Amino acid sequence: MKTMTFAFAVVATFSGAAHAGEARWHGMDEPYLAQVHERVHPRWSTFLTQLQRLTDGRFQDPSLAAEVVVAVEPDGRVSAVEETASAGLKGFDDAPIDLIHDVARFPAPPHQLASDDGKVYLRMRFTRTAPGCEESAVIERRLPIEQAVPQLVRSGHTEEAVARVEELYREAPEKAPAMMLVLTEQLGRVGATDRDPQRRAAATAILGHLEGAEAQLVALARDESAEVRHEALLALAGRSDSEATTRLMIDALANPGDREVAVRTLGRLGDRSAVAPLRDLLRAGELPEETATALVGLGDRETAARIVGEMLGGEPAKRLSAARAAHVLAAPALTAALVAAWTGASDDLRAAILAAIGVPGERDPEARALAVRALGDPSARVRAQAAGAAAAIDPRATALRVRLVEALGDTDPTVRAAAASSLAAADGASEDTAWEIARLTHDPAPSVRIAVGEALLAHPAKASARVLAKLLKDPDAEVRQALRVASVHFPTPSVSMEQVLGATDTVELLRAAAAWRAARTAGPRAESSHRSDG
């Protein structure tokens, strides 16, 4: 059902919602049929007058009637005449066919009257009795739906195409998804040539999911509309690795609105021709994290680190960009420059420096000293960043660990939560650490209590089960729910049968049961702890 809803929403973008089941012509056929009548009636009246002179009584029978279906091309030309009912009298039956061929061309019909193949079909009934000697109606001739849907979209009858798929969905829902694929493909390919830029942009988003659409997307990436160009670049970013795409993305670096998608794509494509423009972008301080990531993807980490190091010692405006790029590069060689940039730095820059100096596996004394200092920073944002970075720096070091334990009592909840997470990550198996963190189970901020529970679930100690048992009975439903979800991702023996049976509502019961089952399959350690925890 979701697929169906998506397609109908796309159709609405192009032409308004369809209304299946309404009369096809909505009365618009009447003016056209009047024009047809003006062409036909004089000729048929003349034929009936001539019949009156015949002595053969068969031609005077007032019940005589013949019916034909006339195919009219979009320009009004008659392309076919088919007899569908006859009077059984050759001279009379041939007359309507001869008359239509003699007319040869009607006024060009409104395109709304066209059947699936683009032609307008007229059912015309000719009788021996005047007046009302001929009657006309526009009729619909349908193609099989797999042929009709593409034809209808190509001919501009999008609403009718959608109505057909809706009809199929009602009658044979199992067949509808396949037709939805056909419909959306046609909408993308046809809509990409629409004169309306918003429609082209919507169609371009569809093309990104179609096979064989790369050439069309490349062309749309040079569209006069910025919105269309952006959609085309996004579509190409997820699917194409051609040289044409690389060139497009390099060109797109000059456009601020397209720059981010271009940078991300160039890092993925792996074409070394993008290295030089990306280096220039990094030096300019534009999109530092994305650009650094792209250069790493292109195997240019060392050069990127050298550029960032130069920026850290340069003008203040570039230092923040450099610190953000350094976080991505995770280069120990940048630590000294990052520490040097601390003095006189803004809150934003100090936070960015702390995010960048925590390189896992490194035990840099300068980074450790800076983190200790930052845990006493007047800015809560900087303190929280320092507490979070400590997990990667070396929180087992005495001075840093002491400050982290102190940060558990910080006035700001984000600092307390970050400190608890770092302590658990660094020393999760320690009983002392678990009990130090446990005091935050009384924290007034639900976000802190959630952080404590998630930290102990991810890095369980023997004391974790008792701490978590308390949190799983927290008075705040948000805390209980968050930890039930986390229990599934980090299965531990912390969820006991009692906690499952003590759930206060159906949703909580299901989440608790899932966590308990996950814990039961976590291995021998889980089984052992289950026995000790009841």
C-alpha positions, 0 to 999 in steps of 0.5 A: 500500500505504501508503494501505491501511495507514493506513486499517486503522490508523484502523479499529483506533482505532475498533473493533479490527483486522478479520480477514477470512476468519473465520466471519462469525457466530463461533457467536453465531447459535446462541442466536438460532436457538434462540429462533426455533425456539421460536416456529416449531416448535410451529406447524409441528408442529401443521401436520404433525399436520393433514396426517396427516388428509388423504386426498390421498397427495401430502401424506404424501410424506416427501420434501416440503420448502420453503425460505424466506428471512425478513428480520428487522428490528433490532427483530425484526419480519418485513419480508419472506418470500421463497420460495427452494425449493418442494415443488411442492405449493401447500398445502404450499408456502404453509404456511411463508409463512403461518406466518412472517406469522402469527408476525410478530415474532421476538426482536430479533436481535443486531446482529452477525448483520445483513447489509449493510442492517442486517437479519438474514436467516434461511434456513428449511427446512420438511420433512414429516418430524418430528423435525427438521421445520424447520432455520434458519440466518443467511445473509449478503446483501451489497450491492455494495461501494460501497453496503456499506462506508458502510452497514456503518460507519454500522451499527457493523460497522466490522470487516466494512467493513474486511474487504470492502476487504481482500478487494477489495484481494486480488482487484482491487488497482487498485480498492482505493484508491477504496474506501479513500477511501469507507471513511475518509470514513465513518469520519470522519463516523461516528466524529466522533459516537462517545461515546468522546472518543479516537475522536472525536478520531481521526475529527476528524483525518480530517474535516480532509481531507474536503470539506464537513466544515467545519460538523461541524469547527466543532461539534467545536471546541466539544466537551467533550473538549480533545483533540477540540477541539484536533484540530478546530482543527488541521483547520480551521487548514489548510482554512477561512477563514470568519468562524466559524473566526476566532471559534473561533480568537480564543476558543481564544487563552484556552486555552494548549493551543490557543493556538499553532494559533490564533495561526498560523491567525489570521495566515493568515486575514487577518481584522483582527478578530484584531489586538487580541487578538493585540496583547494576547497579544504584550504578555503575552509569550506565543508571541512569535515566532508572535504577531509573525508573525501580526501581520505577516501581518495588516499590523500590523508597525509596531504590533507593533514599537512594542509590542516596543520598549516590552517591551525597555525594561520588566521583565526577564521580558518582554525575552526574549519581546520579543527573540524577537519582534524576530527575526521583525519584522526592524525596523531601528528596534528595533536600538538597543533590542536593543543597550540590553537586552544589559547584564546579560542572560542567555545566552538573552536575549543569544542572542535579541538577536543573532538579532534584530539581523541585518537583511539589507541593514542596516549598523548600526554598533551591531549590528556592534559588538555582534556583535564583542563577542559573538564574545568572549562566555564563552558558546559558545552566544552566540558561535555565535549571533554568528557566525551573525548576522554573515552578515546584519550586515556580515561584510566590515567589518574588525573583524567579519571579523577576529573571524570568522576568529579564531572559526574556531579557537574551542574550540566546534565550533558556533562554528567551523561558524557562522563558516565559514558566515558568512564564505562567505556574505559573501565566497564568491567570495574566494580568501582566504576559501576558503583560510581556511575550508579549514583546517577540512577537518582539523577533528576534528568531522564537523559542522564539516567538513560545514558547511564543505563546505555553505558552499562549495557554496552560495557557491563560489569558484575554490578551492572545488573543491579544498577540496571534492574533499578533503571528498568523500574524507573518511574519515567516511561521514557527511561524504561522504554529507552533501556528496553530498546538498548537491551536488544542491541546490547543483550546482557543478563540485566533483564530478569524474568521479574522485570518482564513480568513487572511490565506496566503496559503491553508495549513495555511487556513486549520490549522487555520480553524481547530483551530477556530473550536476547539476553538468554541467547547471549552465551554462557556468561549470560546464563550464569548471571541469569542464575545469580540474578533470579 
